[in-house]
Amino acid sequence: MCRAGSGCRAGGERAPGPVGAAAGAAPEMGEQPIFTTRAHVFQIDPSTKKNWVPASKQAVTVSYFYDVTRNSYRIISVDGAKVIINSTITPNMTFTKTSQKFGQWADSRANTVFGLGFSSEQQLTKFAEKFQEVKEAAKLARDKSQEKIETSSNHSQASSVNGTDDEKASHAGPADTHLKSENDKLKIALTQSAANVKKWEVELQTLRESNARLTTALQESAASVEQWKRQFSICRDENDRLRNKIDALEEQCSEISREKEKNSQLKRRIEELEAELREKETELKDLRKQSEIIPQLMSECEYVSEKLEAAERDNQNLEDKVRSLKTDIEESKYRQRHLKVELKSFLEVLDGKIDDLHDFRRGLSKLGADN
């Protein structure tokens, strides 16, 4: 099995070297570029057969080459001094568009799948059209080669029969010796041709098996992409739900702020009531002193007593109000602490979910970049 960049060609021949001085060699005489474009080059991960591995750090030149001598076509790409694509096109290859700017094809000789990412859909379309054109030309060249082999085989058999008849007619002579030599050469060529046909049949079967494995890998890759899409949809729904819950929590926070404002107003009211209570107590003390100092003013004392009782009742009412307000404050503080604990717990869960979402988005971004 040939490896990518090793320069192997059909029939065991060595392919010409990569293009340009950067690769250390120039194309052989008779090999010329027929189409050139630029793209990001990827290869399928040999271990997983699912993920794409970048073969170039940036967009590089990708060219179709035609070998006039061998009547064959190659796709060649060089990144610096490294040959990243050296793929001989055969009639069994298929170029597949997997997105608007990405296409791929399987090279069973190199035992890999090449992927190209273009900057525009138009460049991808032109490359795919050229691939189909070159594929048809390779198929035509193969058919002509098989016709030549069959013609050579028939010619050798006819020459062998004619040589035998001439030998029977002439019995001897230099011409008979020459014909016999030619017949032997043709027999050897026919034997080698039959051996090559068997070798090509074995290689074709190997290519078919490799193609089937690569097709299975591509199907698994497509299933993996669908699974990632479903997971992304689930995470997006979860994100929407979390956002709605955050909005609800923000509303609760607003309610807490309103409760704080209400508590502040209650505190100010309590201070006012306490000041009023102190004034009443002072007034009560003064009235008591007057009742002790002026015993003759009993009637006034009774009036003062009534006023004192009313003040005490007011005081008791105020104390009741203060206790009620303090109870309300304690309940409000308790609800506030409870809301803070729930908010803290939810924010911790929310931080974990957001971290998971970020990790998933990075994985998804990496997958998108790979694609």
N, C-alpha and C positions, 0 to 999 in steps of 0.2 A: 504493500500500500504506500503510495506517495504521500509526502507531507507537504504542507503549504510552504512555499518558498524554496523547496528542494530542487525545483527545475525539472521534475519528471514529466514525461509526455507519454501518450498512448504508444503501445508497442515497445516500451522500454527505452525509447530514445531520450536523450538529454535535451531539455528545452534550452533555448538561448537565455543568456543572462538578463538581469533586470535592466530597466531603462536608465540611462544617464550615468554620469561619472560618480554620483553619490553612492550608487550601488556597487561601484567597482568594476562594471563591465557594460558594454554597449550591446544593443540587439544584433543578432546575426544578420549577415547580408541577406536581403530578400525579405526581412521582417520589418514591417512599417506600421506606424499608428494610423488607425482609421477613425477613432473617436476618442475624445479626451474630455473629462469633467473633473470636478472637485467634490469631495464628500468626506464625512467622518466614517472611518472603517471600524467595524466590530466583528468579533468572532464569538461563536457559541462557547460557553464554558464546557470544557471536555469532561469535567467531573459530574456536573449536574445535568448537562444537556438542556438547560432551561434559561439560565441567565446569560446576558450579553456581556462580553469583556471588551473594553475599548482596545483596539489595536493601534490607534494613532491618537496623539495628544490634541491634534487639531485637524482641520480639513486638509486632505492631501490630494494629489493628482491621481486619478484612476483612469486608465487608458485601455482601449481595445487594440490588440496588435494582430496583424495578419501575416502569417508566414507563407510567402509565395512558394518556397521550395517544398515545404511539407503540406501545403494547402490546409493549414489549421489556424485556429484562432485562440488567443489567450487574453485574459484580463490581468493586468499587471499594475501594482501600486507599490511605491517606495516611500518610506518615511525616513529621511536622512540617509543612513547607510543600511537600513533594515528593509528587506523585502517583506511586506505584510500581505500582499496578494500575488499569487502566481497560479492562476486557475485556468486550465485548458478547457474550453467549452466543448461539450459533447451534445449530441441530439437528445439525450435523456435528461438534461438539466432543465430546470424551470425557475424563472425569476418571479417572485411573489411580492406584491405590494401589501404590506401589513398596516400601513397608515398613509397619510397624505404626503409624508416626506421620508418614509423609510421603506426599504425593500431588502429582500434577502434571497439567496440561492444556496443550495447544498452542493458541495464538491466531494463526491465519494472518494476520489483519488487522494485528496488531502485529508479525508475523514473529518470534515468540519463543515460548519455553515457560516458563510460570510454575510454580513449585514452592512448596508450603506445608509447613512443619514444625510440627506441633501438639505440645502438651504431653501429650496422651493419645490412645489409640486411639479412645476414644469420640467425642472432638471431630472426629477425621478421618472417622469413620463418618457423623456427622451432616452434615458438610459435603458428603461424597460423595452422600448421599441427597438433600440439597437441590439439588445440582448436577444430578442426574438428573431431579428434579421440575421444575426450571426449564428444563432442556433439552426435556422433553416439552411444557411450556407454550409454549416458543418455536417448537417444531415445529407445534403446533396453531395458533398465531398466524400462522405462515407459510402454512399450508394455507388458513386463512380469508381471508388477504389475496389468495391466488391465485384463490380462488372469487369474491371481489369483483371482481377484474380481469376474469375471464371473464364475469361477469354484466354488468359495465359495457360490455364489448365487444359482447355480444349485444344489449344494450339500445340501444347506439348504432346498430348495424346495422338493427335493427327501426325505430328512429326515422327513420333515413335513408330506408328504403323507404316508410314511411307519409307522410313529407313529400313524397316524389316523387308519390305517388298523390294527395295533397291538392292539389298544385300542378297536376296534370293536370285535377283536377275543378273547381277554383275559378278557375284561370288568373291570378288577381290578388287583391289585398287585403292588409290589414295582417297578418292571421293567417298568410298564406303567407310573408310576409317574416320574421315572427318564427320560424316553423318552420324556414325555410331557415337563419336565423342559428344556431338551436339545433343543426341538423344539422352546420353547419360547425364549431361548437365541439366537438361530439361526435367528428367526424372528426379534429380536431386532438388531442383527448384520446386517441383510439384510436392515432393515430400515435406520440404520446409514450409510450403504454403499451407498444406494440410495441418502440420503441427501448429503453425501460427493461428489457423482458424480455431483449433481446439483451445489454444491458449486464450484467444479472444473470447471464446464462449465462456471459459472459466472466469475470465475477468469481468465479462458482462454479468454473469450470475452474481459475482461478488459485488459489483456496482448496484445491482438490483437489491441485494440484501442490505447494503449500506443505505441505499435510498429509503428502504422500508423503515430501518431504524431511525433515520433522520426525520422521516414523516411522523413516526410515533413521538419523537422528542418534540417536534413542532406542535403536535396536538396537545401534548402535556403542557407545553409552554402556554398555549392559548387557554387551556383550562385554568392554569395558574393565574393568568391575567384576569379571567372572569371572576375567580375567587377573590383576588385583590379588589376588584371593582365592587363586589358585594360587600366586602369588609369595609371599604371606604364609605359606601352608602350607609351602613350601620353606624359607623363612627360619626358621620355627618348628622344623622338623626339624633344620636346621643349628644352631640355638640349643641344642636338646637334645643334639646330638652334642658341641658345644663344652662344655656343662655336664658331660657324662660324662668328657670329656678333662680338664677342670679337676679333677674328683674324682680321676682317676688321678694327675694331677700333685700334688695335695695328699697322696695316699698316698705318692708318691715323696718329697715334702718330709718327711713323717713318717719315712720310711726314712733320709733324709739326717740327720735329727735323731738317730735312733738310732745311725747311724755316728759322728756327732760325739761322742755320749756314750761309745761304745766307744773312740774315739780318746783321749778324756780318761782313761779307765781305763787304756789302754795307756801313756799318758804317765806316769801316777802309778806304774805298775808298773816302767817304765824307771827312774824316779828312785829307786825302792826298790832295784832291782838295782844301779844305779850307786853308791848309798850302801853296799850290801853289798860291792861290788867294792872300794871305797875301804878299807873295813874289812879285807878280805882282803889288800889290798896293804900296809896298815900292819902287819898281822900277819906277812906275809911278810918285810917289812923287819926287823922285830924278830927273827925267826928267823934271818935271815942274819947279823945283828949277833952274836947268841948263838953261831952256828957259827964265826965269826971270833974271837970273844973266848975261847971255851972249847974249845981243841983237844982237851983230854983227854976230853971227852964225845963220843967218836966214835959210840958207839952211839946216843947221844941225837941226835947230828947226823944219823945215818942215818934215825933216826925222823923227825927234823925234815925231812930231805930228802924222805922219802916223803910226809910231810904237805904239803911244799911242792909236790911234783909233783901230789899230789891237788888242792891248791889251784889250781895252774896249770891242771890239767884243768878244775876247776870254773870257773876264770876264763875259759878258752877256751870252755867251754860257755855261760857267761854272755855272753861277747862274741858268740858265735854267735846266742844268743837276742836280744841287743840288735840285731844286724844284721838278724835276721829281723823283729823288731818294727819297726825303722826302715823296712825294705822294705814291710812291711804298711802303715805310716803313709803312706809316699810313694804307694803304690797307692791307699790310701783318699783321700788329698788329690787325686790325679789324677782318681779317679772323681767326687769332689765337684765339682772344677772343671768336668769334662765335663758333669755334671748341671746345674750352674749355667748353663753356656753354652746347653744345650738348653732349660732352663726360660726363660731370657731371650729366646731366639728364639721360643719358643712364645707367651710373654706378649705379644711385639710383634705376632705374627700375630693373637693373641686380641684385642688392643686394636683392631686394624684391623677385625676382624669385628664387634666390639661397636659400634664407631662406625658401620659400615654398617648394623647392625641398628637403632641409634638413629635414623639418618636415615630408614630405611624405616618405623619406627614413627611418626615424626613425619609422614611422607607419608601413611601410612595413617590417622593420627588426623585429619589435615586432610581426607582423603577422607571419612571417617566423619562429620566435622562438616559437610562440604558436603552429604552425603546427608541 
